[in-house]
Structures are given as structure tokens and as C-alpha cells.
Amino acid sequence: MASQSRIKSPVELQKYLKGVDYPASKEDLIAASEQNGAPREVLDILRGLPGDRFESPVGVEKAFGELTT
């Protein structure tokens, strides 16, 4: 799934996470991305991230990296 994604970097993913207060749950990330107009592809990526809680944007980036390796 991730190899077919048009979202190639965590920076692209972070565009849709503006306004998130960390630490944040996966549900918080999904809700914020929906409010920021994220496409379904981004929502699917967020749902697939390993872990349920993220301490900072760096934590999201690390989890995204695990998906793409």
C-alpha cells in the first residue's frame, strides 16, 4: 500500500496536521487532517501508522518512515 502512495515524505503528511496539539492520539491526527481537507489517501496512511499515541511531529514522521520501509 505505502509504495503506491503519492505521499512520499512526512513533510507532505504534516501539511494536513496543522493545529494538532501534541501529545496526540491517532484519532486526534485523523480528526485534524479531516478538518484540514486531507484526501482519503492521507487518512488511510494515518490509520495505518504503527502506534496509537504520538508525542510530537517527529513521532509521526518516525511512524511514517516505518510504513515506507
PDB file of N, CA, C and O in Angstrom:
ATOM      1  N   MET A   1       0.816  -1.195   0.000  1.00  0.00           N
ATOM      2  CA  MET A   1       0.000   0.000   0.000  1.00  0.00           C
ATOM      3  C   MET A   1       0.855   1.252   0.000  1.00  0.00           C
ATOM      4  O   MET A   1       0.651   2.124  -0.844  1.00  0.00           O
ATOM      5  N   ALA A   2       1.807   1.373   0.919  1.00  0.00           N
ATOM      6  CA  ALA A   2       2.589   2.592   1.043  1.00  0.00           C
ATOM      7  C   ALA A   2       3.420   2.873  -0.198  1.00  0.00           C
ATOM      8  O   ALA A   2       3.622   4.037  -0.545  1.00  0.00           O
ATOM      9  N   SER A   3       3.906   1.841  -0.874  1.00  0.00           N
ATOM     10  CA  SER A   3       4.743   2.070  -2.037  1.00  0.00           C
ATOM     11  C   SER A   3       3.955   2.697  -3.182  1.00  0.00           C
ATOM     12  O   SER A   3       4.554   3.303  -4.071  1.00  0.00           O
ATOM     13  N   GLN A   4       2.631   2.568  -3.186  1.00  0.00           N
ATOM     14  CA  GLN A   4       1.800   3.156  -4.224  1.00  0.00           C
ATOM     15  C   GLN A   4       1.325   4.554  -3.850  1.00  0.00           C
ATOM     16  O   GLN A   4       0.685   5.228  -4.656  1.00  0.00           O
ATOM     17  N   SER A   5       1.625   4.980  -2.664  1.00  0.00           N
ATOM     18  CA  SER A   5       1.157   6.255  -2.162  1.00  0.00           C
ATOM     19  C   SER A   5       1.790   7.428  -2.891  1.00  0.00           C
ATOM     20  O   SER A   5       2.971   7.399  -3.237  1.00  0.00           O
ATOM     21  N   ARG A   6       0.994   8.452  -3.117  1.00  0.00           N
ATOM     22  CA  ARG A   6       1.538   9.687  -3.674  1.00  0.00           C
ATOM     23  C   ARG A   6       2.182  10.530  -2.585  1.00  0.00           C
ATOM     24  O   ARG A   6       2.962  11.431  -2.890  1.00  0.00           O
ATOM     25  N   ILE A   7       1.875  10.259  -1.332  1.00  0.00           N
ATOM     26  CA  ILE A   7       2.514  10.952  -0.221  1.00  0.00           C
ATOM     27  C   ILE A   7       3.874  10.299  -0.031  1.00  0.00           C
ATOM     28  O   ILE A   7       3.971   9.164   0.434  1.00  0.00           O
ATOM     29  N   LYS A   8       4.917  11.024  -0.395  1.00  0.00           N
ATOM     30  CA  LYS A   8       6.258  10.442  -0.405  1.00  0.00           C
ATOM     31  C   LYS A   8       7.098  10.809   0.810  1.00  0.00           C
ATOM     32  O   LYS A   8       8.101  10.154   1.092  1.00  0.00           O
ATOM     33  N   SER A   9       6.698  11.848   1.529  1.00  0.00           N
ATOM     34  CA  SER A   9       7.522  12.262   2.658  1.00  0.00           C
ATOM     35  C   SER A   9       6.646  12.681   3.832  1.00  0.00           C
ATOM     36  O   SER A   9       5.481  13.042   3.663  1.00  0.00           O
ATOM     37  N   PRO A  10       7.231  12.623   5.021  1.00  0.00           N
ATOM     38  CA  PRO A  10       6.480  13.055   6.195  1.00  0.00           C
ATOM     39  C   PRO A  10       6.145  14.539   6.147  1.00  0.00           C
ATOM     40  O   PRO A  10       5.175  14.974   6.768  1.00  0.00           O
ATOM     41  N   VAL A  11       6.932  15.316   5.421  1.00  0.00           N
ATOM     42  CA  VAL A  11       6.654  16.746   5.292  1.00  0.00           C
ATOM     43  C   VAL A  11       5.306  16.948   4.598  1.00  0.00           C
ATOM     44  O   VAL A  11       4.517  17.805   4.997  1.00  0.00           O
ATOM     45  N   GLU A  12       5.052  16.161   3.567  1.00  0.00           N
ATOM     46  CA  GLU A  12       3.756  16.240   2.879  1.00  0.00           C
ATOM     47  C   GLU A  12       2.623  15.870   3.824  1.00  0.00           C
ATOM     48  O   GLU A  12       1.567  16.501   3.815  1.00  0.00           O
ATOM     49  N   LEU A  13       2.843  14.856   4.630  1.00  0.00           N
ATOM     50  CA  LEU A  13       1.833  14.417   5.586  1.00  0.00           C
ATOM     51  C   LEU A  13       1.567  15.507   6.625  1.00  0.00           C
ATOM     52  O   LEU A  13       0.416  15.739   6.992  1.00  0.00           O
ATOM     53  N   GLN A  14       2.612  16.171   7.097  1.00  0.00           N
ATOM     54  CA  GLN A  14       2.480  17.201   8.135  1.00  0.00           C
ATOM     55  C   GLN A  14       1.633  18.383   7.687  1.00  0.00           C
ATOM     56  O   GLN A  14       1.062  19.080   8.526  1.00  0.00           O
ATOM     57  N   LYS A  15       1.539  18.623   6.386  1.00  0.00           N
ATOM     58  CA  LYS A  15       0.701  19.723   5.881  1.00  0.00           C
ATOM     59  C   LYS A  15      -0.728  19.599   6.379  1.00  0.00           C
ATOM     60  O   LYS A  15      -1.401  20.603   6.611  1.00  0.00           O
ATOM     61  N   TYR A  16      -1.185  18.373   6.542  1.00  0.00           N
ATOM     62  CA  TYR A  16      -2.560  18.127   6.944  1.00  0.00           C
ATOM     63  C   TYR A  16      -2.732  18.025   8.458  1.00  0.00           C
ATOM     64  O   TYR A  16      -3.843  17.813   8.943  1.00  0.00           O
ATOM     65  N   LEU A  17      -1.645  18.175   9.199  1.00  0.00           N
ATOM     66  CA  LEU A  17      -1.692  18.031  10.654  1.00  0.00           C
ATOM     67  C   LEU A  17      -1.524  19.359  11.381  1.00  0.00           C
ATOM     68  O   LEU A  17      -1.211  19.388  12.572  1.00  0.00           O
ATOM     69  N   LYS A  18      -1.732  20.453  10.663  1.00  0.00           N
ATOM     70  CA  LYS A  18      -1.631  21.774  11.294  1.00  0.00           C
ATOM     71  C   LYS A  18      -2.669  21.890  12.391  1.00  0.00           C
ATOM     72  O   LYS A  18      -3.816  21.472  12.235  1.00  0.00           O
ATOM     73  N   GLY A  19      -2.242  22.468  13.510  1.00  0.00           N
ATOM     74  CA  GLY A  19      -3.151  22.688  14.620  1.00  0.00           C
ATOM     75  C   GLY A  19      -3.229  21.551  15.616  1.00  0.00           C
ATOM     76  O   GLY A  19      -3.957  21.644  16.604  1.00  0.00           O
ATOM     77  N   VAL A  20      -2.490  20.475  15.375  1.00  0.00           N
ATOM     78  CA  VAL A  20      -2.506  19.351  16.317  1.00  0.00           C
ATOM     79  C   VAL A  20      -1.723  19.722  17.563  1.00  0.00           C
ATOM     80  O   VAL A  20      -0.596  20.210  17.475  1.00  0.00           O
ATOM     81  N   ASP A  21      -2.319  19.492  18.719  1.00  0.00           N
ATOM     82  CA  ASP A  21      -1.634  19.670  19.996  1.00  0.00           C
ATOM     83  C   ASP A  21      -1.068  18.323  20.420  1.00  0.00           C
ATOM     84  O   ASP A  21      -1.803  17.353  20.600  1.00  0.00           O
ATOM     85  N   TYR A  22       0.249  18.280  20.575  1.00  0.00           N
ATOM     86  CA  TYR A  22       0.929  17.044  20.976  1.00  0.00           C
ATOM     87  C   TYR A  22       1.155  17.064  22.464  1.00  0.00           C
ATOM     88  O   TYR A  22       1.329  18.135  23.046  1.00  0.00           O
ATOM     89  N   PRO A  23       1.157  15.884  23.111  1.00  0.00           N
ATOM     90  CA  PRO A  23       0.965  14.563  22.529  1.00  0.00           C
ATOM     91  C   PRO A  23      -0.446  14.417  21.982  1.00  0.00           C
ATOM     92  O   PRO A  23      -1.392  15.036  22.469  1.00  0.00           O
ATOM     93  N   ALA A  24      -0.561  13.574  20.948  1.00  0.00           N
ATOM     94  CA  ALA A  24      -1.833  13.390  20.259  1.00  0.00           C
ATOM     95  C   ALA A  24      -2.072  11.909  19.979  1.00  0.00           C
ATOM     96  O   ALA A  24      -1.139  11.145  19.732  1.00  0.00           O
ATOM     97  N   SER A  25      -3.323  11.532  20.024  1.00  0.00           N
ATOM     98  CA  SER A  25      -3.681  10.159  19.673  1.00  0.00           C
ATOM     99  C   SER A  25      -3.816  10.057  18.157  1.00  0.00           C
ATOM    100  O   SER A  25      -3.887  11.065  17.455  1.00  0.00           O
ATOM    101  N   LYS A  26      -3.850   8.842  17.678  1.00  0.00           N
ATOM    102  CA  LYS A  26      -4.076   8.616  16.252  1.00  0.00           C
ATOM    103  C   LYS A  26      -5.409   9.237  15.838  1.00  0.00           C
ATOM    104  O   LYS A  26      -5.523   9.806  14.752  1.00  0.00           O
ATOM    105  N   GLU A  27      -6.412   9.128  16.703  1.00  0.00           N
ATOM    106  CA  GLU A  27      -7.723   9.710  16.409  1.00  0.00           C
ATOM    107  C   GLU A  27      -7.637  11.228  16.298  1.00  0.00           C
ATOM    108  O   GLU A  27      -8.318  11.829  15.467  1.00  0.00           O
ATOM    109  N   ASP A  28      -6.796  11.858  17.139  1.00  0.00           N
ATOM    110  CA  ASP A  28      -6.591  13.307  17.050  1.00  0.00           C
ATOM    111  C   ASP A  28      -5.979  13.695  15.701  1.00  0.00           C
ATOM    112  O   ASP A  28      -6.373  14.688  15.089  1.00  0.00           O
ATOM    113  N   LEU A  29      -5.016  12.898  15.253  1.00  0.00           N
ATOM    114  CA  LEU A  29      -4.367  13.181  13.969  1.00  0.00           C
ATOM    115  C   LEU A  29      -5.364  13.065  12.821  1.00  0.00           C
ATOM    116  O   LEU A  29      -5.379  13.896  11.912  1.00  0.00           O
ATOM    117  N   ILE A  30      -6.186  12.038  12.871  1.00  0.00           N
ATOM    118  CA  ILE A  30      -7.178  11.819  11.813  1.00  0.00           C
ATOM    119  C   ILE A  30      -8.194  12.961  11.806  1.00  0.00           C
ATOM    120  O   ILE A  30      -8.539  13.478  10.743  1.00  0.00           O
ATOM    121  N   ALA A  31      -8.669  13.353  12.980  1.00  0.00           N
ATOM    122  CA  ALA A  31      -9.653  14.436  13.063  1.00  0.00           C
ATOM    123  C   ALA A  31      -9.074  15.746  12.527  1.00  0.00           C
ATOM    124  O   ALA A  31      -9.745  16.465  11.786  1.00  0.00           O
ATOM    125  N   ALA A  32      -7.835  16.056  12.901  1.00  0.00           N
ATOM    126  CA  ALA A  32      -7.206  17.290  12.427  1.00  0.00           C
ATOM    127  C   ALA A  32      -7.004  17.254  10.924  1.00  0.00           C
ATOM    128  O   ALA A  32      -7.230  18.254  10.242  1.00  0.00           O
ATOM    129  N   SER A  33      -6.587  16.128  10.408  1.00  0.00           N
ATOM    130  CA  SER A  33      -6.350  16.040   8.967  1.00  0.00           C
ATOM    131  C   SER A  33      -7.658  16.178   8.199  1.00  0.00           C
ATOM    132  O   SER A  33      -7.687  16.784   7.128  1.00  0.00           O
ATOM    133  N   GLU A  34      -8.731  15.624   8.735  1.00  0.00           N
ATOM    134  CA  GLU A  34     -10.047  15.791   8.094  1.00  0.00           C
ATOM    135  C   GLU A  34     -10.441  17.266   8.069  1.00  0.00           C
ATOM    136  O   GLU A  34     -10.937  17.762   7.058  1.00  0.00           O
ATOM    137  N   GLN A  35     -10.220  17.962   9.180  1.00  0.00           N
ATOM    138  CA  GLN A  35     -10.546  19.390   9.251  1.00  0.00           C
ATOM    139  C   GLN A  35      -9.682  20.208   8.295  1.00  0.00           C
ATOM    140  O   GLN A  35     -10.104  21.262   7.819  1.00  0.00           O
ATOM    141  N   ASN A  36      -8.483  19.725   8.017  1.00  0.00           N
ATOM    142  CA  ASN A  36      -7.565  20.429   7.123  1.00  0.00           C
ATOM    143  C   ASN A  36      -7.712  19.999   5.663  1.00  0.00           C
ATOM    144  O   ASN A  36      -6.889  20.354   4.819  1.00  0.00           O
ATOM    145  N   GLY A  37      -8.762  19.235   5.373  1.00  0.00           N
ATOM    146  CA  GLY A  37      -9.057  18.885   3.997  1.00  0.00           C
ATOM    147  C   GLY A  37      -8.207  17.781   3.399  1.00  0.00           C
ATOM    148  O   GLY A  37      -7.990  17.742   2.188  1.00  0.00           O
ATOM    149  N   ALA A  38      -7.728  16.885   4.247  1.00  0.00           N
ATOM    150  CA  ALA A  38      -6.875  15.798   3.758  1.00  0.00           C
ATOM    151  C   ALA A  38      -7.643  14.862   2.841  1.00  0.00           C
ATOM    152  O   ALA A  38      -8.811  14.562   3.086  1.00  0.00           O
ATOM    153  N   PRO A  39      -6.985  14.402   1.784  1.00  0.00           N
ATOM    154  CA  PRO A  39      -7.619  13.399   0.925  1.00  0.00           C
ATOM    155  C   PRO A  39      -7.668  12.043   1.636  1.00  0.00           C
ATOM    156  O   PRO A  39      -6.989  11.827   2.640  1.00  0.00           O
ATOM    157  N   ARG A  40      -8.469  11.158   1.103  1.00  0.00           N
ATOM    158  CA  ARG A  40      -8.618   9.820   1.694  1.00  0.00           C
ATOM    159  C   ARG A  40      -7.278   9.116   1.848  1.00  0.00           C
ATOM    160  O   ARG A  40      -7.061   8.405   2.830  1.00  0.00           O
ATOM    161  N   GLU A  41      -6.393   9.301   0.906  1.00  0.00           N
ATOM    162  CA  GLU A  41      -5.066   8.673   0.960  1.00  0.00           C
ATOM    163  C   GLU A  41      -4.337   9.022   2.258  1.00  0.00           C
ATOM    164  O   GLU A  41      -3.720   8.155   2.877  1.00  0.00           O
ATOM    165  N   VAL A  42      -4.406  10.281   2.667  1.00  0.00           N
ATOM    166  CA  VAL A  42      -3.752  10.709   3.905  1.00  0.00           C
ATOM    167  C   VAL A  42      -4.429  10.063   5.103  1.00  0.00           C
ATOM    168  O   VAL A  42      -3.756   9.602   6.025  1.00  0.00           O
ATOM    169  N   LEU A  43      -5.741  10.027   5.097  1.00  0.00           N
ATOM    170  CA  LEU A  43      -6.470   9.394   6.207  1.00  0.00           C
ATOM    171  C   LEU A  43      -6.104   7.921   6.317  1.00  0.00           C
ATOM    172  O   LEU A  43      -5.938   7.402   7.421  1.00  0.00           O
ATOM    173  N   ASP A  44      -5.978   7.251   5.187  1.00  0.00           N
ATOM    174  CA  ASP A  44      -5.587   5.841   5.191  1.00  0.00           C
ATOM    175  C   ASP A  44      -4.182   5.656   5.755  1.00  0.00           C
ATOM    176  O   ASP A  44      -3.929   4.716   6.508  1.00  0.00           O
ATOM    177  N   ILE A  45      -3.282   6.543   5.394  1.00  0.00           N
ATOM    178  CA  ILE A  45      -1.911   6.475   5.928  1.00  0.00           C
ATOM    179  C   ILE A  45      -1.938   6.644   7.438  1.00  0.00           C
ATOM    180  O   ILE A  45      -1.304   5.877   8.162  1.00  0.00           O
ATOM    181  N   LEU A  46      -2.667   7.643   7.915  1.00  0.00           N
ATOM    182  CA  LEU A  46      -2.735   7.878   9.359  1.00  0.00           C
ATOM    183  C   LEU A  46      -3.335   6.686  10.090  1.00  0.00           C
ATOM    184  O   LEU A  46      -2.862   6.306  11.161  1.00  0.00           O
ATOM    185  N   ARG A  47      -4.357   6.107   9.523  1.00  0.00           N
ATOM    186  CA  ARG A  47      -4.971   4.923  10.156  1.00  0.00           C
ATOM    187  C   ARG A  47      -3.986   3.758  10.225  1.00  0.00           C
ATOM    188  O   ARG A  47      -4.056   2.937  11.140  1.00  0.00           O
ATOM    189  N   GLY A  48      -3.080   3.686   9.273  1.00  0.00           N
ATOM    190  CA  GLY A  48      -2.128   2.593   9.216  1.00  0.00           C
ATOM    191  C   GLY A  48      -0.849   2.804  10.003  1.00  0.00           C
ATOM    192  O   GLY A  48      -0.012   1.905  10.078  1.00  0.00           O
ATOM    193  N   LEU A  49      -0.686   3.985  10.594  1.00  0.00           N
ATOM    194  CA  LEU A  49       0.545   4.240  11.351  1.00  0.00           C
ATOM    195  C   LEU A  49       0.664   3.297  12.540  1.00  0.00           C
ATOM    196  O   LEU A  49      -0.316   3.034  13.236  1.00  0.00           O
ATOM    197  N   PRO A  50       1.876   2.788  12.767  1.00  0.00           N
ATOM    198  CA  PRO A  50       2.079   1.981  13.971  1.00  0.00           C
ATOM    199  C   PRO A  50       2.007   2.869  15.214  1.00  0.00           C
ATOM    200  O   PRO A  50       2.505   3.994  15.206  1.00  0.00           O
ATOM    201  N   GLY A  51       1.406   2.378  16.248  1.00  0.00           N
ATOM    202  CA  GLY A  51       1.268   3.147  17.481  1.00  0.00           C
ATOM    203  C   GLY A  51      -0.059   3.868  17.538  1.00  0.00           C
ATOM    204  O   GLY A  51      -0.722   4.064  16.519  1.00  0.00           O
ATOM    205  N   ASP A  52      -0.439   4.259  18.742  1.00  0.00           N
ATOM    206  CA  ASP A  52      -1.716   4.938  18.953  1.00  0.00           C
ATOM    207  C   ASP A  52      -1.558   6.334  19.527  1.00  0.00           C
ATOM    208  O   ASP A  52      -2.528   7.089  19.595  1.00  0.00           O
ATOM    209  N   ARG A  53      -0.340   6.688  19.944  1.00  0.00           N
ATOM    210  CA  ARG A  53      -0.098   7.991  20.569  1.00  0.00           C
ATOM    211  C   ARG A  53       1.244   8.520  20.072  1.00  0.00           C
ATOM    212  O   ARG A  53       2.219   7.777  19.954  1.00  0.00           O
ATOM    213  N   PHE A  54       1.270   9.808  19.788  1.00  0.00           N
ATOM    214  CA  PHE A  54       2.462  10.438  19.222  1.00  0.00           C
ATOM    215  C   PHE A  54       2.811  11.656  20.063  1.00  0.00           C
ATOM    216  O   PHE A  54       1.974  12.528  20.299  1.00  0.00           O
ATOM    217  N   GLU A  55       4.053  11.702  20.507  1.00  0.00           N
ATOM    218  CA  GLU A  55       4.495  12.761  21.411  1.00  0.00           C
ATOM    219  C   GLU A  55       4.800  14.077  20.695  1.00  0.00           C
ATOM    220  O   GLU A  55       4.776  15.145  21.307  1.00  0.00           O
ATOM    221  N   SER A  56       5.085  13.993  19.402  1.00  0.00           N
ATOM    222  CA  SER A  56       5.471  15.185  18.637  1.00  0.00           C
ATOM    223  C   SER A  56       5.361  14.880  17.148  1.00  0.00           C
ATOM    224  O   SER A  56       5.153  13.729  16.767  1.00  0.00           O
ATOM    225  N   PRO A  57       5.499  15.901  16.301  1.00  0.00           N
ATOM    226  CA  PRO A  57       5.532  15.641  14.867  1.00  0.00           C
ATOM    227  C   PRO A  57       6.637  14.661  14.476  1.00  0.00           C
ATOM    228  O   PRO A  57       6.488  13.903  13.518  1.00  0.00           O
ATOM    229  N   VAL A  58       7.731  14.676  15.209  1.00  0.00           N
ATOM    230  CA  VAL A  58       8.821  13.745  14.926  1.00  0.00           C
ATOM    231  C   VAL A  58       8.357  12.305  15.114  1.00  0.00           C
ATOM    232  O   VAL A  58       8.759  11.423  14.356  1.00  0.00           O
ATOM    233  N   GLY A  59       7.530  12.062  16.099  1.00  0.00           N
ATOM    234  CA  GLY A  59       6.977  10.726  16.313  1.00  0.00           C
ATOM    235  C   GLY A  59       6.133  10.267  15.133  1.00  0.00           C
ATOM    236  O   GLY A  59       6.177   9.101  14.741  1.00  0.00           O
ATOM    237  N   VAL A  60       5.363  11.195  14.571  1.00  0.00           N
ATOM    238  CA  VAL A  60       4.566  10.870  13.386  1.00  0.00           C
ATOM    239  C   VAL A  60       5.495  10.570  12.218  1.00  0.00           C
ATOM    240  O   VAL A  60       5.260   9.625  11.465  1.00  0.00           O
ATOM    241  N   GLU A  61       6.540  11.359  12.062  1.00  0.00           N
ATOM    242  CA  GLU A  61       7.499  11.145  10.977  1.00  0.00           C
ATOM    243  C   GLU A  61       8.167   9.777  11.097  1.00  0.00           C
ATOM    244  O   GLU A  61       8.343   9.083  10.096  1.00  0.00           O
ATOM    245  N   LYS A  62       8.534   9.392  12.304  1.00  0.00           N
ATOM    246  CA  LYS A  62       9.162   8.074  12.512  1.00  0.00           C
ATOM    247  C   LYS A  62       8.200   6.964  12.162  1.00  0.00           C
ATOM    248  O   LYS A  62       8.586   5.986  11.521  1.00  0.00           O
ATOM    249  N   ALA A  63       6.943   7.101  12.576  1.00  0.00           N
ATOM    250  CA  ALA A  63       5.944   6.071  12.266  1.00  0.00           C
ATOM    251  C   ALA A  63       5.712   5.997  10.755  1.00  0.00           C
ATOM    252  O   ALA A  63       5.578   4.904  10.205  1.00  0.00           O
ATOM    253  N   PHE A  64       5.664   7.129  10.091  1.00  0.00           N
ATOM    254  CA  PHE A  64       5.509   7.162   8.636  1.00  0.00           C
ATOM    255  C   PHE A  64       6.694   6.447   7.979  1.00  0.00           C
ATOM    256  O   PHE A  64       6.522   5.691   7.023  1.00  0.00           O
ATOM    257  N   GLY A  65       7.885   6.691   8.499  1.00  0.00           N
ATOM    258  CA  GLY A  65       9.075   6.026   7.975  1.00  0.00           C
ATOM    259  C   GLY A  65       9.000   4.520   8.095  1.00  0.00           C
ATOM    260  O   GLY A  65       9.493   3.806   7.222  1.00  0.00           O
ATOM    261  N   GLU A  66       8.393   4.024   9.160  1.00  0.00           N
ATOM    262  CA  GLU A  66       8.229   2.578   9.332  1.00  0.00           C
ATOM    263  C   GLU A  66       7.297   2.006   8.273  1.00  0.00           C
ATOM    264  O   GLU A  66       7.462   0.860   7.854  1.00  0.00           O
ATOM    265  N   LEU A  67       6.319   2.795   7.839  1.00  0.00           N
ATOM    266  CA  LEU A  67       5.391   2.338   6.804  1.00  0.00           C
ATOM    267  C   LEU A  67       6.076   2.224   5.447  1.00  0.00           C
ATOM    268  O   LEU A  67       5.743   1.348   4.649  1.00  0.00           O
ATOM    269  N   THR A  68       7.020   3.098   5.192  1.00  0.00           N
ATOM    270  CA  THR A  68       7.622   3.187   3.862  1.00  0.00           C
ATOM    271  C   THR A  68       8.878   2.343   3.719  1.00  0.00           C
ATOM    272  O   THR A  68       9.493   2.328   2.652  1.00  0.00           O
ATOM    273  N   THR A  69       9.273   1.635   4.783  1.00  0.00           N
ATOM    274  CA  THR A  69      10.478   0.790   4.680  1.00  0.00           C
ATOM    275  C   THR A  69      10.106  -0.664   4.549  1.00  0.00           C
ATOM    276  O   THR A  69      10.985  -1.520   4.451  1.00  0.00           O
TER     277      THR A  69
END
